[in-house]
Amino acid sequence: MKKIAYIEIDTHAEIAQAFMSIMKDSSDFSVDYYFSKKIKDQVEEKGEAVFLSDSSMIMEQLKSKKYDLVIIGTVHRYFNTFHALVQKYNASVIVHNINFSIASKASLMKSIFKGDVIYRLKLWWKEGLFYTSKAYRNAKSLLVLDEEISSDIYKFLPVFYSENFEKPENSSLTVVIPGGVSQKRRDYQHVFKIIKHLKTDEKCEFIFLGKAKDSELKQLEKLSRTLPENVSFQYFSDRVSNTDFEKGMQKADVLWCPIQQKTEFFSREEVYGHTKMTGNLGDAIKYGKIAVFPHDYSSGLEFIIPERENVLEQFKELKKTRFDFQKDYNKKTVLKKLEDVLSGLIPT
């Protein structure tokens, strides 16, 4: 049995959780997980080997064990640590922002003064910001979680599978908008405008399944006071718990994902579906939900549907549509694909 170390001491707890969920059924690989306290507090452990770690401990922890493969879940900070790690071990890095991963030292220097200057200076002085591209470049392989942005350089790592949930029988049309309610990465102004001008006699429920704050929260509060009786929505002013998120996603007839085509990471432009994956893709697969994306989002996946002008009618049609997620995204099939990829990352 091959041994893997999976490291997440930075950001993406949901990806770590997805990897844990699928790999617990593997008979070919044994995985040790190294999580920061922040990540450990967000994941659900079910007997996995989980060790508390941070950037000052991880090299020493790895030294005491022999792994065939080390997977780094996120390299958005601790660049000096990860640069040292990828030089010493057979390490693969999951890339979340391709343009950031190839940024030059000069462009990173310019970016320091375009955002949270204090935090970015800390990354420069203490965490080796200028090792960014080297940390990625010296990794034995680079991985992405969206097959549509994979290439010879960026290998597809399949971790998302569909859980076999019962399809809901809602009395009203239930549309779920997953993700933090912020204009930064999703076009909530577009969503608010459509809901505000809805003309329908049918019962509709919209669930904003992410924390709302600032101007978006104020707009939701104002909008909730003007809706007709047959249109309702639910929103959260605090972080959505895993239980509430699961309940909301299972209840959905359809997902509405109004992602902005372009976004930024560390002041570098990233394009969803080209240089960056949206988490809504994993949401749709896991919960087996058809998802409506902006018409300019590039996707060849059958369950990603371009938004039409009359989106309410589109939602009604999609409520009656069945897509067999279990055909290609059942756990057994995805696990076999994942094990094949992992085997290919380990030298023979």
N, C-alpha and C positions, 0 to 999 in steps of 0.2 A: 504493500500500500504506500502510495506516494504522500509526502507530507508538505502541506502548504501553510505559510504564515500570511494572514490577511491583516493589514494595518490600516486603521482609520483613527487618526488622532486630530483630525481637523474638522470636517464639515458634514459629509454625506452619510448620516446615520441610516437613511432610508435605503441606500444602495447596500450598505453593510447588512442590513436586515434582510434584504432580498437574497443576497449571497448566502447568508446563514440558512434561510428557509429552504432553499433548493439543495444546498450541499449536505444537509443533514441526512438525506437519503442516498448519498453516494457511498458505494462500497469500494471504489477505487482510490479515493482520496480521504485523508484525515486533515482537518483544518484547525489551526490554533488562531485565535483572534486577539489582536492587540488593539485595545480601544482606550482613548482618553476618557476621563470621567464623564465629560459632557456627552460623548457618544454612548458610553456604557449605560448611562441613565435613560437613553432614548430607545434602546433596543430591547427586545424580548428574548431572554435567554431560555433555552430549553435543553439544558444539559451539555451545551457546547463548551469547549475549553476556551474561556475568555480571561484575558489578563489585562490588568490596568497598566496603562503605559503613558508615556509622553515623549517629547523630543529629546529629553536628557537621558532617558532610560532605554529607548528602543534598540540601540546598537548593542548594548550590553546584554539585553534579553535575547536577541537573536544569536549572539555569540555562543550562548550556552546550549543551543540546540542545532540540529542539522535539518535544514529544509531543502526540498527539491525546487521549490518555487516560493518567491515572496511577491505578494500582490499589494501595491500601495493604492488605497482607495481614492486619495486626494492629495495633490501637490499644489496647494494654494498658499502655503507658508512653510516654515521650517526647511527652506530650500537647501541650506548647508547640510543639515542632517540627511535629507533624502539624497543629496548628491553623493555623500559618502557611502550611503547604503547601496545605491544602484551600482557603484563601482566595485563593491565587495561581493554582492550576491546576485544570483539569477533572479532579477527583479523585473516585474512588469508594472506599469503605471496606468491607471484608468485616467483618461483625458476627458475633462468636462468642457474645456474651452480651448479649441485647437489654436486659435490665433494668439491667445495668451501663452500657450506652451512653446511657441516659436518666436516670441518677441525678442528683439535684440536688446542689448544692454542700454543702448542710446534711447530706445523708445520707452523702456522701463524707467529710465532716469527722468524723462519728460513726464511720465504718468504719475510720479511721486507727488508732484505739486498740483495735480488736477482733481484730487479727491480728498479723502481723510488723511491729511498730511502727517499728523502725529503717528497714526497707525502705519502708514506706508514708510515713514522714516524708520520706524521700529523694524519693519521687515528688511529694510536695507542694512541698518547698523547691526542688528542682533541675529537676523535669521537668514542672511545670505541671499537677498533678493536677486542679485546678479548671477546667481547660480541657476536661475530658473530654467533657461533653455538647456543647460548642461545636464540638469537632473533628468529632464525628459529625454534628451538626446542620448545619454549614456545608459538609459534603461535598456534591458535586453529586448523588450517589446512594449509597444504602446497599444492600449485597448480603448475601445469606445462601446457604448451601450445601445447605440442605435445602428442597426445594420445598414441603414441608408447612407450613413456618413462613414462607413468603413471603407478601407482601401488596402493596398499592399502594405502601406505604412501603419495604418490604424486597424488592428484586428477587432472583429466583432466578438464581444463577450456576452453571450446570451444568459441573462440572469432572471428575466421576467417570465413568469408562467401564469396561466389563468387558474384561479381557484374555482372550484365547481359550486358557485353560489346559485341559489334559486333565483329565477327571474322574478322581480317584484310585480305584484298585481295592485298597482296604485289606482285609487279612484280618480285622482287628478294627474295631469301631466307633470312629472317631476324632473326638472332640469337641474343638474348639479354643475357648478363652476368651481373646479378644484384649484387650490393654490392660494397663496397670500393675496389679499385684496389690495393690490398696489398698482398704480398706473405705470410703474417703472418697467415691468416685464409683460404686462397684459393690458389690453385696451378696455378698461372698465368703463370709460366714458361711452364707448360704443354700446356696451351692455346696458348701462343705465338709460341711455337714450331709447333703446328698443323697448325696454320694460315700461318706461314712462309713457310711451305712445302705443302700448298694446291695445288692440281692439279685438276682444274675444268674449264670448259668453261661457266658454268652457273654463273649468277649474284648472288653474296652473299654479305650480309651486316652484320657486327658484331658491336653491340652496347655495349660498356663497361659502364654500368649504375651505376657509382659511382665515387667518386673523385680519380684521379690517381696522385701520387706524387713520388718523389725520383727516385729510379732506375726503377720502373715500368713505370713511366711517360716517362723517357728517352727511354726505350725500345719500348714503343708505338710510340713515335715520330720517332724513327729510322725505325720501322717496316712499318709505314705508307708511307715511301718514297720508299719502295721496293715492294709494292703490285702490282699485275697485275691490269689492268683497270677494270676487271669484279669483283674484290674483293675490298670492301671498309669497313672502320669502323669509328665509332664515339667514342670519348672519352672526358672526362671532367677533366680539371686541377683545377676546383673549386668545391665546394660542389654542388651537383645536387639539383636543386630546386624541390619542390613537383610537379610542373607543368611539368617539363622536365621528371621526373621519371615516372609520370602517362602516359605521351605521349609515352615514350619509351616502357613501359610495355605493353600498349595496342597494339603497333605496332608489338610486337614479334610474330613470328610463333612458336617459341620454346624457352625455357629458358635453358641456359647452366650454371650449378652450380658446378664448380670444387672445392668444399670445401675440405679442408684438413681433413682427418679422425680425427686426434687429434689436439687439440689446448691447450692453457693455459689460465687460469684466476687466477690472483694473484699468479702466479708460481705454480698453481695446475693444473695437467693434466685433461682435459675434453675431452670427446669423443662425437662427433656429432651423434645424433640418439640413444645415450645410456645415457649420463649424461647431455646433452646440446642440445637444439633445434637450428636449423639454421633458420634465418629469411627468407631464400629463400622458406621455406615450406609455410609460410604465404603469400609470394608474389605469389606463384603458385596458391594457392586457391583463393586469392582475385581477381586476373586478369584472372583466368580460363585458365592457361597455363600448358601444359605438360612440365615437367622439366627433363633434363638429369643430373644425379648425378654420381659421381664416382662408379665404379662397386663394391667397397668394402663398400659402404654406405648401412646400413641395413634398409630396409623399406618394409612394406607390402602394401603400398598405390599404387594404379594402375597408378596414374599419375606421379609417380616418377620412371623414367626409368634408369636402369644401363647403363653407357656409354659402347659402343662397340668400337672395334679397329678402324673400319672405321666410325668415328663419323659424317663425312660430309654426307655420304649416310644415316646414321641414322636420321640426321636432315631433310633430304629431305623426308624420309618416314613419319616422325612425323608431318611434315607440312600438310600432307594429312589426318592425323589421327584425329578423333573427340572423345573427352571425355566429357561426360555430367556432368559437375560440378554442374549444377542446380539440379540434382537429389538428391544429399546428402548434398550439400553446399549452397543451397539457403538460403536467410536471414531468412525466417520464420522458417525453420527446425532448423537452428543453434541457433536462438534465443530461441526456445522452449527448446532445450538441455541445453543452458546456464542458463535459468531461473530455470530449474530443479536442476542443480548443485548449484546455488546460494541459492535456497530454502533449500537444504540439509545442507548448511553451517550455517543456522540460527536455533538456538534451538527453539523447539516448546513450 
